Amino acid sequence: MRKAIVKTFSIVLILGMIFGLAACGNQTTPGTESSQSATSKPGQSVSSEPPKQSEPVTLKVYTWWDITKYEHLQTMKNDFEAKNQDIKLEFVTVPSKYADTMITKLAGGEIPDVMMLAMDQIPRYALSGLLLPLDDLASQEYKDALYPVVKNALTVNGVMYAAARDVTPKVMYLNTKMFRDAGIPIPADTWTLEEFTDLARKLTKGSGADAQWGYYWKNYTDQTFALIAAFGGRLYSDDGKTSVLSTDENTMKALKYMYDLCNTYKVCPTAAQAAQFGDNEFAAFMANKVAMQIGALSTASTFDANNVEYTILPIPYINGRSQTSSFVNAWVIPKTAKNPELSWRVVEFLSGKEGQQIALDMKFGLPASNLVDTTAFVNEKPYNKYFVDALENAIPFPVHINGSGFQTMFKKECEALWAGAITPEEFAKRVDEQSVDILNK
């Protein structure tokens, strides 16, 4: 009897082990798939390949620069994509009439993910409801690191609508070949307006094909404002309802001085004379026909690429002070962008420490943030310090929601002033009268 019980128990134990092993064989390790899902039909094969990663999202970045021609944009694109492998950047170039063209594109439903925008256009776009506010996206550290002149350019009515691409303080470029050929030493960096005027007159000589000039600026509003700022002048009234050319004493002094450069001292080529050397605003300088001209950091890249001999000085001192203007170019996100979070990742890189370091290293703009190390840049060439020094007291280019229309009128009137067809007083009166209707639309 006992043997029968033992035999029966052994059989039960063996069967239990067999069924237990079979059950274990059908279990799935957590986090893995079984060789055949519970819903698979008999004989149906199941792929053992891992799931494919989704393709990178392509974001379009609109600029007025052609990425195929600008190495710093190529570097920014490559570095961003290396650090953000889920995003590809496609740069789209709008080469002319950028601000107006982009207004039309946005109205027609062609919405970039990111776009470049000049500081004088930010109020126009922001107050038209075209830009995404960035206050909730930008960190406080980012905001606190911006130079004051930059921060003012990025905000409208206290709201941040743009992130800086770079800041461009103006300096004076001197053609060292022309100075050397004339036997004139380069002045000290404490030079005055009187010294500048004297040099411009000495370096102007010849006629016809042999003509050369001491100074030149193209009829762009930011170029004209650079000298207005040097005198401590301004364009608009505090309430923005009119221009103040005829009522601001310093502005009038600047206008009279520029008029004299063209018509009394005759140290500047006419627009037609300058154009014979090329379309570039610095073509006459590069042809060794203009000895001095105001420019930005990117001007150095242009001169280096064309083997131009030059050095740099601060803007001449007027009444004991060297004062310059600055211009900020920015990155913005359209209000109707498809994915603002992804767009901000692009803007954050391009306008942040890494992107601005690239722009600085390749001489396409000064950093807008003090987070960027400028030590190597300052030590590279003795005159580079003048760019960085200028950031502390530069006057920002004046902006207005109707600034585009004002600038069109202003440039047209400037043509008559530089040509000597009207006096500075007549010019100022005409501009101020027309500004009322333009600025109050």
PADO-993694 format. One record per residue: residue in three letters; y negated, x, z negated of N, C-alpha, C in turn. Coordinates in steps of 0.1 Angstrom, whole numbers, plus 5000, padded with zeros to 4 digits. Layout:
// residues N
ALAYXZYXZYXZ ...
// end
This chain:
// residues 441
MET501250085000500050005000498850095000 ARG498850194991497650284990497450355003 LYS498550395010498450465023497750375033 ALA498150255033497550155043496050145041 ILE495650135028494250125026493450245031 VAL493950365028493350485032493250495047 LYS494350455053494350455068493250365074 THR493250245068492250145073490850195071 PHE490550255059489150305056488850425066 SER489750505069489450615078489150565092 ILE489850465096489550405110488150345110 VAL487750275099486450215098485350325098 LEU485650425091484650535090484450605103 ILE485550625111485450695124484650605134 LEU484950475133484250375142482750375139 GLY482450375126481050375122480250495127 MET480950615127480250735131480050725147 ILE481050675153480950665168479750575172 PHE479650455165478550365168477150425164 GLY477150495153475950565148475450665158 LEU476350745164475950845173475450785186 ALA476050675190475650605202474150545200 ALA473950495188472650445185471550545186 CYS471950665180470950775180470650825194 GLY471650815202471450865216470450775224 ASN470250645219469350555226467950555220 GLN467750635209466450635203465450725211 THR464150695210463150775218462350855208 THR462050975211461251065202459851015203 PRO459150995191457750945191456851025200 GLY456050955208455151025217455751065231 THR456951035233457551065246458150935252 GLU458450935265459050825271460550845273 SER461350735272462750745274463050765289 SER464250805292464550835306464550705314 GLN464650595308464550465315463950365306 SER462850295310462150205301463050085299 ALA462650015288463449895285463349785296 THR462249795304462049695314462449735327 SER463049855329463449905341464749835345 LYS464849815358466049755363467149865365 PRO468349825364469449925365469349995379 GLY469450125379469350205391467950245395 GLN466950185388465550215392465150355386 SER464550445395464250575390462850565384 VAL462550655374461350655367460750805368 SER459550815373458950945375458851025362 SER459251155362459151235351457851325351 GLU456951305362455751375363454651325352 PRO453851415346452851375337451751295344 PRO451051205337450051125344448951215349 LYS448351185360447251275366445951245359 GLN445151345357443851325352442951255362 SER441951175357441051105366440151205373 GLU439651175385438751265393437451275386 PRO436751385387435351395381434451295387 VAL433551255379432451155383431351235390 THR430951195402429851255409428551195406 LEU427651275401426251225398425251285408 LYS424351205412423351255422422051295415 VAL421551415419420351465413419351485425 TYR418251405424417251415435416151505431 THR415751595441414751695439413951705452 TRP412751775451412051815463412451955468 TRP413352015461413752145465415152135471 ASP415452215481416752225488417552325481 ILE418652275475419552355466420152475474 THR420252455487420852565495419852685497 LYS418652665493417652765494417152825481 TYR417552765470417152805457418352845448 GLU418452975445419553025438419652975424 HIS418452945418418452905404419152765403 LEU418852675413419552545412421052555414 GLN421452645423422852675425423552715412 THR422852805405423452855392423452745382 MET422452665381422452555372423552465375 LYS423752425387424852335391426252395387 ASN426452525391427752585388428052595373 ASP427052635366427252655351427452515344 PHE426752415349426952285343428352235346 GLU428752245358430052195362431252275355 ALA430952395352431952475345432152435331 LYS431052385325431052335311431352185310 ASN431252115321431451975321432351935333 GLN433651965331434551955343434851805346 ASP434351715339434551575343433351525351 ILE432451615354431251575362431051675374 LYS430751615385430251695397428851655400 LEU428051755403426651725407426451735422 GLU425751635427425351645442423851635442 PHE423251745447421751755448421351695461 VAL420351605461419851535472418351575473 THR417951625485416651675487415751575494 VAL414551545488413451465494412351565497 PRO412151625509411351735511409851705511 SER409451585514407951555516407651425510 LYS406351415505405851285499406851235489 TYR407251325480408351295471408051175462 ALA406951175455406651075445406650935451 ASP405950915463405950785469407250745475 THR407950845481409250815487410250765476 MET410250825465411150785454410850655449 ILE409550615448409150475445409850375454 THR409750405467410350315477411850315476 LYS412550425473413950435472414450355459 LEU413750365448414050295436413950145438 ALA412850105445412549965447413649905456 GLY414249985465415249945475416649955469 GLY416749995457418149995451418850125452 GLU418150235458418850365458418450435445 ILE419450435436419150485422419850615420 PRO419050725418419650855414420150845400 ASP421050935396421450945382420451025374 VAL419851125381418851215375417851245387 MET416651265383415651305394414551395388 MET414051485396412951565392411651485394 LEU410651515385409351445386408251535380 ALA407151545387406051625383405251545372 MET404651625363403951565351402951455355 ASP402251475366401151385369401751255374 GLN403051245377403651115381404351045370 ILE404551105358405251045348404550915343 PRO403250915340402650785336402850675346 ARG402650715359402850615370404150545369 TYR405250625368406550575368406950505355 ALA406550565344406850505331406250365329 LEU404950355332404250235330404550125341 SER405250165351405850075361407250025358 GLY407750075346409050035342410250095349 LEU409950215355411050275363411850385356 LEU411350425344412050535337412750485324 LEU413850555321414550525308413850605297 PRO413450545286412950615274414050705269 LEU413650825265414650925261414650955246 ASP413750885238413650915224414950905216 ASP415850805220417150785213418150885218 LEU417950955229418951045234418651195231 ALA417351225230416951365227416951385212 SER417551505208417651535194416251575188 GLN416051565175414851595169414551745171 GLU415651825171415551975173414952005186 TYR415451925196414851945210413351915210 LYS412951805204411551765205410751865197 ASP411151905185410351995177410152135184 ALA411152175192411052305199410152315211 LEU409652195215408752195227407352245224 TYR406852325233405452365231404552245232 PRO403452235224402552125224402052075237 VAL401752175246401252145259402352075267 VAL403552105264404752035271404951895266 LYS404951885253405251755246404351655251 ASN403051685253402051585257402351535271 ALA402951625280403151595294404351505295 LEU405251495285406551425286406451285280 THR405351255273405251125266404151045272 VAL404350915271403350815275403250705264 ASN402050695259401850595248402850625236 GLY403150755234403950785223405450785225 VAL405850745237407250735241407650845250 MET408750915247409251025255410050975267 TYR409550995279410150945292410751065300 ALA410551185297410951295305411351415297 ALA412151495303412551625296412151735306 ALA411551845300410951945308411952025316 ARG411552045329412352145337411752285334 ASP410452295334409852425330408352395329 VAL407552495324406152485323405552595331 THR404452575338403852675347402352695343 PRO402152795334400752835331400252925343 LYS398952905346398352985357397853125352 VAL398053225361397553355359396853405372 MET396253525371395653575383396453685389 TYR396853675402397553775409396553865416 LEU396753995416395954095423396754165433 ASN396354185445397054255456396754405454 THR397654475448397354615444397254705457 LYS397854665468397554745480396154745484 MET395554625484394154605488393254675478 PHE393554675466392754745456392854895458 ARG394054945461394255085463393555135475 ASP393655055486393055095499391555095498 ALA390955015489389555005487389055105477 GLY390055175471389655275460389055215448 ILE389555085445389055015433390155005423 PRO389855055411390855045400391154905395 ILE392354885391392654745385391954735372 PRO391254625370390454605358391354585345 ALA390754595334391454565321391754425320 ASP392754395311393154255309392054175301 THR390954235297389854165290388754145300 TRP389054145313387954135323387254005322 THR385954005326385153885326384953825339 LEU384353705339384053635352383153715360 GLU382153785354381253865361381953975369 GLU382954045362383654145368384554095380 PHE385153975377385953915388385053885400 THR383853835398382953805409382553925417 ASP382254035410381854165416383054215424 LEU384254215419385454265426385654175439 ALA385554045438385753965449384753995460 ARG383554025457382554065467382854195473 LYS383254295465383554425470384754425480 LEU385754335477386954335485386854245497 THR385754185499385454095511384754185521 LYS385354195533384654275543385354245557 GLY384754305567385254295581385054155587 SER385454145600385354015607386454015617 GLY386653895622387753875632389053915627 ALA389853985635391154035630391154125619 ASP389954195616389854285605389354225592 ALA389054095593388454035581389454025569 GLN388954045557389654025545388753965535 TRP389353905524388553825515389053865500 GLY388053845491388353885477389153775470 TYR389053645474389653545466389953425475 TYR390953345471391253225478392053125469 TRP391852995471392752895466392852785476 LYS394052735477394252625486393752495480 ASN393352395489392752275484393752185478 TYR394452225467395252145459394552115446 THR394751995440394051965428394352055416 ASP395652085415395952175404395452315405 GLN395252365418394652495420393152485416 THR392452375420391052365417390852345402 PHE391752265396391552245382391752375373 ALA392552465379392752595371391452655368 LEU390452665377389152715374388252625366 ILE388452495368387752395360388152415345 ALA389452435343389952455329389452585323 ALA389352695332388752825327387352805322 PHE386652715327385252685322385252585310 GLY386452535307386552435296386152295301 GLY386252275314385952135319387152045319 ARG386851925324387951825325387651725337 LEU388651645340388451545351388151405347 TYR388851355336388751215333388051195320 SER387451075318386851035305387951005295 ASP387651005283388650985272389350855274 ASP388650745279389350615281390050605294 GLY389850705303390550705316389950615326 LYS388750565324388150465333387350525344 THR387050655342386150725353386350875352 SER386050935362386051085362384651125356 VAL384551255352383351295345382751425351 LEU382851435364382451555371380951575369 SER380151465370378751475370378151475356 THR378951435346378451425332379051535323 ASP380051595326380651705318379951835322 GLU379251905313378552025316379452135321 ASN380552155314381452265318382052245332 THR382452115334382952085348381952115359 MET380752075356379652105367379452255369 LYS379552335358379452475359380552535368 ALA381752485366382852525374382752495389 LEU382252365391382052325405381052405412 LYS379952435405378852515411379352665414 TYR380152715405380752845407381652855419 MET382552755420383452755431382752735445 TYR381652655444380852635456380252765460 ASP379752845450379152975453380153075459 LEU381353075454382453165459382553135474 CYS382553015478382752975492381552995501 ASN380352955495379252935504378053035501 THR377953085489376953185486377453325487 TYR378553355480379053495481380053505493 LYS380553395498381453395510382553495508 VAL383253485497384353575494385753505497 CYS385653375501386953305504387053265519 PRO388253275524388453235538388353075539 THR387953025550388052885552389552835553 ALA389752715552391152665554391752705567 ALA390952695578391452735591391752885591 GLN390852965585391053115585392353145577 ALA392553085566393753115558395053065565 ALA394952955572396152895579396652985590 GLN395853075596396353155607397453255602 PHE397553275589398553365584399853295580 GLY399853155580401053085577400752965569 ASP401752875567401652755560401652775545 ASN402352875540402452895526401052925520 GLU400752865508399452875502399153025499 PHE400153115498399853255495400053345508 ALA400153275519400353355532399353465534 ALA398053435532396953535534397153645524 PHE397453615512397653725501398853815506 MET399953755510401153825515400853915527 ALA399853875535399453945547398454055544 ASN398154075531397154165526395754135532 LYS395454005532394153965536393353895525 VAL393953865514393353805502393753895490 ALA392653935482392954035472393253975458 MET392853845456393153785443393353635445 GLN394353585437394653445439395353395426 ILE395053275422395753215410397153165414 GLY398053195405399453155408400253125396 ALA401553095397402453075386403553175386 LEU404553155377405653245377406453245390 SER406653135396407453125408406753205419 THR405453225418404753305428405253445429 ALA405653495417406153635417407453645425 SER408353535424409553535432409253535447 THR408253465451407853455465407353595469 PHE406553665461406053795465407153895465 ASP408053895455409153985455410053975467 ALA410253855471411153835483410453885496 ASN409153895496408353935508407854085506 ASN408254155496407854295493406354305492 VAL405754215486404254225484403954305471 GLU402954395472402554475461401554395453 TYR401754385440400854295432400954335417 THR400054295410400054295395399454165390 ILE399454145377399054015372398054045360 LEU397053955359396153965348395953815343 PRO395453805330395053665326393853625334 ILE393553495333392353435339391153505333 PRO390153545341388953615336388353545324 TYR387853615315387153565303385853505306 ILE385553385301384353315302383853275289 ASN382653325285382053305272383053345261 GLY383653465263384553525253385953465252 ARG386353385262387653325261388353315274 SER389653355275390453345287391253215285 GLN390953115294391552985293392252955306 THR393452895305394152865318394652715317 SER395152675328395752535329397252555330 SER397952445328399452455329399952325336 PHE401052335342401652225349403152215345 VAL403652095342404952075337405751995348 ASN406852055352407751975360408951925351 ALA409451805354410351745345411651685352 TRP412551655343413751575347413651435341 VAL413951335348413951195343415151125347 ILE415451015340416550925343415950785347 PRO416250735359415850605362416350495352 LYS415550395350415850295340417150225343 THR417450215356418650135361419750235365 ALA419750355359420850445362422250385358 LYS423250415365424550355363425150385349 ASN425050515345425650565333424650655326 PRO423750605318422650685312423250795303 GLU424450775297424950875288425351005296 LEU426050975307426351095316425151155322 SER424151075326422851125331422251215321 TRP422251175308421551255298422351385296 ARG423651395297424351525296423851625306 VAL423451575318422951655329421551705325 VAL420651605321419351635317419251735305 GLU420151705296420151785284420451935287 PHE421351955297421752095301420552155309 LEU420052085319419052135328417752165320 SER417452085310416152105303416352175290 GLY417552205286417852265274417852425275 LYS418352485264418252625263418952695275 GLU420152655279420852715290420152705303 GLY419752585306419152555319417752625321 GLN416952625310415652695310415752845310 GLN416852895304417053035304417353085319 ILE418153005326418353035340417053035348 ALA416252935346414952925353414053045350 LEU414053085338413253205333413753335339 ASP415153355338415753475343415553495358 MET415453375366415253385380413853365384 LYS412953365374411453355376411053235384 PHE411553115380411152995386410352905376 GLY410052955364409252875355409452925341 LEU408452915332408452945318409252845311 PRO409952875300410652775292409652685285 ALA410052565285409152465278409452455263 SER410552525259411052525245411052665239 ASN410652675226410752805220412152845215 LEU413152755219414552795216414952905226 VAL414252915237414653015248414153145244 ASP414953245245414553385241413753445253 THR412553475251411653535261411553695260 THR412253745250412153895247412453975259 ALA413553955266413954035277412954025289 PHE412453895290411453875301410153945298 VAL409653945286408454015282408554165284 ASN409754215280409954355281410154405295 GLU410554315304410854365318409754425325 LYS408554355324407354405331406154385322 PRO405254485322404154475312403254355313 TYR403154295325402254175327402954045324 ASN404254045321404953925319404453855306 LYS403953935297403453875284402253775286 TYR401553795297400453705300400853565302 PHE402053545308402653415310402953345296 VAL403653425288404053365275402853345266 ASP401853435266400653415258399853295262 ALA399953265275399153145280399653015275 LEU400953015271401552885266400852835254 GLU400252925246399652885233398352805235 ASN397652835245396252775246396052705260 ALA397052695268396852635281396452485280 ILE395552445289395152315290396052235300 PRO396752135296397652065305396852005317 PHE397452005329396851935340396651785336 PRO395451725339395251595335396051495343 VAL396551395336397351295343396751155340 HIS397151065350396550925349397550835357 ILE397750715353398650625360398250605375 ASN396950615377396450605391395950745396 GLY396550855391396150985394396451025409 SER397450965414397850995428396650955438 GLY396150835436395050785444393850865442 PHE393550905429392350985426392451125433 GLN393651185432393751315438393551315453 THR394051215460393851205474392351195478 MET391651115470390151115472389551245469 PHE389951305458389351425453389451535463 LYS390651555468390951655478390051645490 LYS389951515495389151485507387651525504 GLU387151495493385751535490385551685488 CYS386651745482386551895481386451965494 GLU387051905504386951975518385451985522 ALA384751875519383251885523382551975514 LEU382951985501382252075492382452225495 TRP383752255497384052395501383452435514 ALA383352345523382752375536381152385536 GLY380552345524379152355523378452235529 ALA379152125532378552015538377851925528 ILE378151935515377451865504377251965493 THR376351925484376052015472377051975461 PRO377252055451378052025439377551895433 GLU376251875432375751755426376151625434 GLU376051635447376351525456377851495455 PHE378651605454380151595453380451525441 ALA379951565429380351505416379951355416 LYS378751325421378351185421379251095430 ARG379651145441380551075450381851055444 VAL382451155438383751145432383751045420 ASP382751055411382650975400382450825404 GLU381650795414381450665418382750605424 GLN383450675432384750625438385850615427 SER385750695417386850695407386950565399 VAL385850495398385850375390386850275395 ASP386750245408387650155415389150205415 ILE389250335417390650395418391350395405 LEU390650435394391250455381391450325374 ASN390850215378390950085371391749985378 LYS392550025388393349925395394449875386 
// end
